Amino acid sequence: MKTELTRRERDVLMLIVNGLNNKQIARELGLSFYTVKNHVGRLFDRIDVASRLQAAVWYMQEGNTQ
């Protein structure tokens, strides 16, 4: 089953794939560190991964067609 991500989830995922940490993502998106931390946690739950590396692999296998 394909997981549909929100625009914000896709933005956060792309920044993770590009190697940014939560502090850098917060700066890039103009959000607080804690907001980004929450976005990352929800994103990981939605795509059923436990790490940034797994999120990047998920993107390469399934998510880059969105």
Residue frames as a rotation matrix with the C-alpha (Angstrom) as fourth column:
MET 1
0.577 0.817 0.000 0.00
0.817 -0.577 0.000 0.00
0.000 0.000 -1.000 0.00
LYS 2
-0.246 -0.655 0.714 1.35
0.645 -0.661 -0.384 3.39
0.723 0.366 0.585 -0.99
THR 3
0.015 0.162 -0.987 1.76
0.915 -0.401 -0.052 5.94
-0.404 -0.902 -0.154 1.79
GLU 4
0.312 0.155 0.937 0.60
0.614 -0.786 -0.075 9.42
0.725 0.599 -0.341 0.78
LEU 5
-0.365 -0.526 -0.768 2.57
0.915 -0.355 -0.192 12.14
-0.172 -0.773 0.611 2.53
THR 6
0.761 0.552 -0.340 1.52
0.517 -0.833 -0.195 15.71
-0.391 -0.028 -0.920 3.19
ARG 7
0.733 -0.482 0.479 3.43
0.137 -0.586 -0.799 18.57
0.666 0.651 -0.364 1.62
ARG 8
0.545 -0.525 0.654 5.21
-0.823 -0.485 0.296 19.28
0.162 -0.699 -0.697 4.93
GLU 9
0.647 -0.286 0.707 6.11
-0.149 0.862 0.484 15.61
-0.748 -0.419 0.515 5.38
ARG 10
0.769 -0.370 0.522 7.59
0.634 0.338 -0.695 15.56
0.081 0.866 0.494 1.88
ASP 11
0.668 -0.526 0.526 9.55
-0.325 -0.842 -0.430 18.76
0.669 0.116 -0.734 2.63
VAL 12
0.512 -0.453 0.730 10.96
-0.795 0.072 0.603 17.30
-0.326 -0.888 -0.323 5.85
LEU 13
0.731 -0.207 0.650 11.74
0.239 0.970 0.040 13.98
-0.639 0.126 0.759 4.18
MET 14
0.798 -0.444 0.408 13.63
0.387 -0.142 -0.911 15.67
0.462 0.885 0.058 1.34
LEU 15
0.501 -0.631 0.592 15.75
-0.706 -0.694 -0.142 17.61
0.501 -0.346 -0.793 3.83
ILE 16
0.561 -0.281 0.779 16.46
-0.480 0.656 0.582 14.39
-0.675 -0.700 0.233 5.74
VAL 17
0.820 -0.223 0.528 17.47
0.512 0.697 -0.502 12.70
-0.256 0.682 0.685 2.47
ASN 18
0.652 -0.573 0.496 19.79
0.091 -0.590 -0.802 15.66
0.753 0.569 -0.332 1.81
GLY 19
-0.085 -0.792 -0.605 21.51
0.690 0.391 -0.609 15.03
0.719 -0.469 0.513 5.14
LEU 20
-0.314 -0.001 0.949 20.13
-0.401 -0.906 -0.134 17.86
0.861 -0.423 0.284 7.27
ASN 21
-0.788 0.089 -0.609 19.62
0.563 0.506 -0.654 17.38
0.250 -0.858 -0.449 11.00
ASN 22
0.139 0.964 -0.226 16.57
0.985 -0.111 0.131 18.64
0.101 -0.240 -0.965 12.90
LYS 23
0.077 -0.174 -0.982 18.20
0.460 -0.867 0.190 21.96
-0.884 -0.466 0.013 13.80
GLN 24
-0.875 -0.452 -0.171 19.13
0.032 -0.408 0.912 22.60
-0.482 0.793 0.372 10.16
ILE 25
-0.560 0.761 0.328 15.66
0.742 0.284 0.607 21.57
0.369 0.584 -0.724 8.97
ALA 26
0.254 0.651 -0.716 14.10
0.885 -0.455 -0.099 23.97
-0.390 -0.608 -0.691 11.48
ARG 27
-0.314 -0.468 -0.826 16.25
0.101 -0.881 0.461 26.81
-0.944 0.061 0.324 10.17
GLU 28
-0.974 -0.113 0.199 15.50
0.193 0.060 0.979 25.92
-0.122 0.992 -0.036 6.53
LEU 29
-0.391 0.910 0.139 11.73
0.729 0.213 0.651 25.76
0.563 0.356 -0.746 7.05
GLY 30
-0.590 0.125 0.797 11.46
-0.337 -0.936 -0.103 28.59
0.734 -0.329 0.595 9.59
LEU 31
0.566 0.769 -0.296 10.11
-0.099 0.420 0.902 26.28
0.818 -0.482 0.314 12.28
SER 32
0.379 -0.431 0.819 11.11
-0.924 -0.129 0.360 25.56
-0.049 -0.893 -0.447 15.86
PHE 33
-0.660 -0.713 -0.236 13.40
-0.694 0.699 -0.173 22.64
0.288 0.049 -0.956 16.61
TYR 34
-0.734 0.402 0.547 10.61
-0.211 0.631 -0.746 20.95
-0.646 -0.663 -0.379 18.59
THR 35
0.375 0.854 -0.359 8.10
-0.643 -0.039 -0.765 21.33
-0.667 0.518 0.535 15.75
VAL 36
0.086 -0.440 -0.894 10.56
-0.910 0.331 -0.250 19.65
0.406 0.835 -0.372 13.40
LYS 37
-0.869 -0.411 0.275 11.20
-0.494 0.756 -0.429 16.92
-0.032 -0.509 -0.860 15.96
ASN 38
-0.207 0.889 0.408 7.44
-0.295 0.340 -0.893 16.25
-0.933 -0.305 0.192 16.05
HIS 39
0.511 0.364 -0.778 7.20
-0.826 -0.040 -0.562 16.26
-0.236 0.930 0.281 12.24
VAL 40
-0.376 -0.750 -0.544 10.08
-0.824 0.539 -0.175 13.79
0.424 0.382 -0.821 11.98
GLY 41
-0.828 0.085 0.554 8.52
-0.337 0.715 -0.613 11.47
-0.448 -0.694 -0.564 14.58
ARG 42
0.201 0.977 0.077 5.15
-0.380 0.151 -0.913 11.47
-0.903 0.154 0.401 12.82
LEU 43
0.345 -0.168 -0.923 6.83
-0.935 0.029 -0.355 10.98
0.086 0.985 -0.147 9.45
PHE 44
-0.729 -0.678 -0.090 8.78
-0.657 0.731 -0.185 7.98
0.191 -0.076 -0.979 10.75
ASP 45
-0.511 0.638 0.576 5.55
-0.200 0.564 -0.801 6.49
-0.836 -0.525 -0.160 12.12
ARG 46
0.436 0.773 -0.461 3.72
-0.611 -0.121 -0.782 7.02
-0.660 0.623 0.420 8.81
ILE 47
0.421 -0.335 -0.843 6.40
-0.804 0.293 -0.517 5.36
0.420 0.896 -0.146 6.70
ASP 48
0.988 0.102 0.114 7.23
-0.148 0.818 0.556 2.77
-0.036 -0.566 0.824 9.38
VAL 49
0.282 -0.955 -0.090 10.93
0.306 0.179 -0.935 3.49
0.909 0.237 0.342 9.83
ALA 50
0.801 -0.035 -0.597 13.12
0.597 -0.011 0.802 4.01
-0.035 -0.999 0.012 12.89
SER 51
-0.015 -0.884 -0.467 16.01
0.559 -0.395 0.729 6.08
-0.829 -0.250 0.500 11.56
ARG 52
0.318 0.025 -0.948 17.00
-0.521 -0.831 -0.196 8.78
-0.792 0.556 -0.252 9.10
LEU 53
-0.746 -0.637 -0.195 18.88
-0.542 0.410 0.733 6.22
-0.387 0.652 -0.651 7.03
GLN 54
-0.641 0.590 0.491 15.79
0.588 0.788 -0.179 4.02
-0.493 0.174 -0.852 6.80
ALA 55
0.357 0.774 -0.524 13.74
0.198 -0.611 -0.767 7.09
-0.913 0.170 -0.371 5.82
ALA 56
-0.096 -0.481 -0.872 16.20
-0.788 -0.498 0.361 7.84
-0.608 0.722 -0.331 3.01
VAL 57
-0.955 -0.214 0.208 16.07
-0.077 0.851 0.520 4.23
-0.288 0.480 -0.829 1.81
TRP 58
-0.181 0.968 0.175 12.24
0.633 0.251 -0.732 4.33
-0.753 -0.022 -0.658 1.94
TYR 59
0.339 0.278 -0.899 12.32
-0.342 -0.854 -0.393 7.48
-0.876 0.440 -0.195 -0.17
MET 60
-0.538 -0.643 -0.546 14.59
-0.747 0.063 0.662 5.88
-0.391 0.764 -0.514 -2.76
GLN 61
-0.954 0.163 0.253 12.39
0.221 0.949 0.223 2.77
-0.204 0.268 -0.941 -2.97
GLU 62
-0.301 0.950 0.088 8.89
0.952 0.305 -0.034 4.17
-0.059 0.074 -0.996 -2.63
GLY 63
0.214 0.502 -0.838 8.63
0.665 -0.703 -0.252 7.83
-0.716 -0.503 -0.484 -1.90
ASN 64
-0.604 -0.555 -0.572 10.28
0.044 -0.740 0.672 9.57
-0.796 0.381 0.471 -4.82
THR 65
-0.778 0.396 0.487 7.30
0.586 0.179 0.790 9.00
0.226 0.901 -0.372 -7.10
GLN 66
0.079 0.848 -0.523 5.03
0.920 -0.264 -0.289 11.32
-0.383 -0.459 -0.802 -5.12
